[in-house]
Amino acid sequence: EPGPFNAYSGYKGMMTVPEAISWSSNGATVQTMKLIGTQTAYNQAVNVMGFTHLDPDVDPYTLGALSLGGMSGGVTVREMAAAMQYVGNGGLYYDPYTYYYVTDANGTVILDNRNNIPKEAYSPETAYAMNRTLKYNVDTSTHTLSSTVGISGWEIVGKTGTTDYDRDSWFVGASPYCTLAIWTGYDNPD
């Protein structure tokens, strides 16, 4: 069976990466994954980007599923938000946290994430290229709802995603202040 199919009819032919992202072109995504290699992408996702639910017996070998986000074990909203951070901070990845720091009533610090040490997930050049590509997506996309997330005076970058029949909908993005992931759907899409 041919595929992966797109939300739009047929295929658009040759396109740039920013255009492919703007159109949510599944074909271009799979072709890009082919160039990277599923094992390389899987290793990056698990060993650097903090994805903990992937199946080592299945996911490194499923080109279409791994490239489009339909992995066997899935990802959490927190993992997706954490994965987006490299595009805004020069390629660095920090283990995700909810609070920067917390003090008790006496001012004593009881939870502290201010000195977390990042790891380089991608080069600063790659991070910058993805930042500009995802900014282009938010600023110019007329093919997805990415353009609706803009905030006046803020530089927002991001990407939408959906599954067949819109059973799952995502937005994953970043601003100069934080990263964000939103998922709507059902744990069991029946």
C-alpha atoms as one frame of an Amber mdcrd trajectory, in Angstrom:
protein
   0.000   0.000   0.000   1.437   3.436  -0.907   1.945   6.031   1.736   2.343
   7.811   3.987  -0.682   9.852   3.018  -1.017  13.569   3.649  -3.921  15.655
   4.869  -3.986  17.166   1.374  -4.725  15.144  -1.740  -1.795  13.578  -3.588
   1.773  14.812  -3.407   3.114  18.307  -4.064   6.388  17.213  -5.688   9.744
  18.765  -4.814   9.651  21.257  -1.949  12.013  22.900   0.513  12.115  21.780
   4.144  10.262  24.916   5.349   7.562  24.292   2.747   7.333  20.617   3.723
   6.895  21.584   7.369   4.318  24.211   6.458   2.339  21.664   4.428   2.876
  18.882   7.004   4.206  16.760   4.158   4.478  13.201   5.423   6.341  12.117
   2.303   9.066  14.715   2.869   9.286  13.718   6.523   9.832  10.070   5.649
  12.412  10.992   3.002  14.291  13.089   5.558  14.219  10.228   8.061  15.608
   7.934   5.377  18.566  10.293   4.980  19.173  10.411   8.744  18.567   6.710
   9.319  16.058   5.254  11.754  18.706   3.824  14.090  20.463   7.212  14.312
  17.165   9.009  14.944  16.071   6.415  17.489  19.381   6.697  19.358  19.091
  10.492  19.405  15.524  10.344  20.708  16.319   7.851  23.479  19.867   8.752
  24.498  19.807  12.525  24.106  16.243  13.820  23.923  14.753  11.905  26.855
  12.109   9.782  25.090  11.571   6.882  27.485   8.639   4.930  26.022  10.096
   3.797  22.702  10.459   0.078  22.041  14.041  -0.929  21.131  12.754  -4.043
  19.336  10.366  -2.141  17.053  10.927   1.604  16.810  14.468   1.704  15.345
  13.187  -0.321  12.387   9.932   1.461  11.515  10.770   4.267   9.108   7.256
   5.611   8.640   6.177   5.368  12.255   9.356   6.837  13.741   9.458   9.723
  11.262   5.806  10.661  11.774   5.514  10.193  15.525   3.511   6.966  15.516
   5.991   4.955  17.542   4.892   1.816  19.359   5.391   3.218  22.854   4.528
   6.822  22.074   5.782   9.943  23.776   4.490  12.051  26.618   3.495  15.690
  26.385   6.339  16.503  28.783   8.852  14.698  26.542   7.653  16.655  23.522
   7.909  19.979  25.348  11.404  19.090  26.554  12.475  18.012  23.070  11.565
  21.443  21.656  13.932  23.356  23.932  17.041  22.864  21.785  15.619  25.103
  19.038  15.717  28.128  21.333  18.900  27.664  23.329  21.653  26.863  20.896
  21.084  23.115  20.698  21.153  22.359  24.431  18.847  19.854  26.128  17.978
  20.064  29.819  16.122  17.344  31.658  12.638  18.820  31.995  11.463  20.341
  35.223   8.297  22.049  36.331   9.702  24.511  38.861  12.862  26.583  38.553
  13.202  26.597  42.333  10.907  26.409  45.358  11.355  27.833  48.852   9.538
  27.044  52.055   7.900  29.658  54.298  11.306  30.510  55.812  12.927  31.151
  52.436  14.926  27.910  52.478  15.316  26.430  49.000  13.703  22.986  49.016
  13.735  22.251  45.272  16.355  23.720  42.983  16.799  23.330  39.237  18.823
  26.503  38.686  22.140  24.740  38.225  21.050  21.883  35.986  23.710  20.983
  33.476  22.558  20.590  29.867  23.868  18.280  27.197  24.391  19.315  23.611
  21.595  17.692  21.632  22.353  19.437  18.346  24.915  21.921  17.099  24.105
  25.612  17.506  23.869  25.830  13.707  21.288  23.062  13.500  19.306  24.588
  16.364  19.296  27.986  14.644  18.208  26.483  11.316  15.328  24.646  12.995
  14.370  27.776  14.946  14.102  29.826  11.752  12.268  27.027   9.939   9.713
  26.663  12.739   9.349  30.455  12.977   8.625  30.521   9.250   5.999  27.847
   9.879   4.217  29.922  12.522   4.562  33.176  10.585   3.482  31.958   7.154
   1.644  28.635   7.323  -1.727  28.736   5.635  -1.928  24.959   5.412  -2.089
  24.155   9.140  -3.228  25.993  12.248   0.354  26.881  13.246  -0.221  30.476
  12.211  -2.888  30.887  14.915  -0.418  30.582  17.793   1.316  33.908  17.233
   1.487  36.347  20.133   2.016  39.990  19.279   5.565  41.042  20.136   6.749
  37.477  20.837   8.818  35.270  18.603   6.966  31.952  18.533   8.264  28.825
  16.784   6.407  25.561  16.471   4.621  22.800  14.644   1.185  21.224  14.648
   0.518  17.538  14.183  -2.517  15.321  13.757  -3.264  11.649  13.308  -5.790
  10.084  10.954  -9.326  11.405  11.403  -7.928  14.019  13.834  -8.034  11.497
  16.658  -4.967  13.183  18.120  -3.936  16.816  17.715  -0.657  18.375  18.806
   1.035  21.705  18.998   4.645  21.817  20.141   6.338  25.180  20.287   8.637
  27.602  22.000   8.865  31.260  22.906  11.800  33.177  24.350  10.452  32.185
  27.780   9.453  28.534  27.641   8.585  25.502  25.576   5.110  24.093  25.327
   3.396  20.953  24.127  -0.345  20.492  23.887  -2.031  17.208  23.035  -5.734
  16.652  22.634  -7.193  13.239  22.113  -8.090  10.084  23.957  -5.824   7.451
  25.457  -7.926   4.931  23.530  -9.030   6.506  20.233 -12.064   4.226  19.840
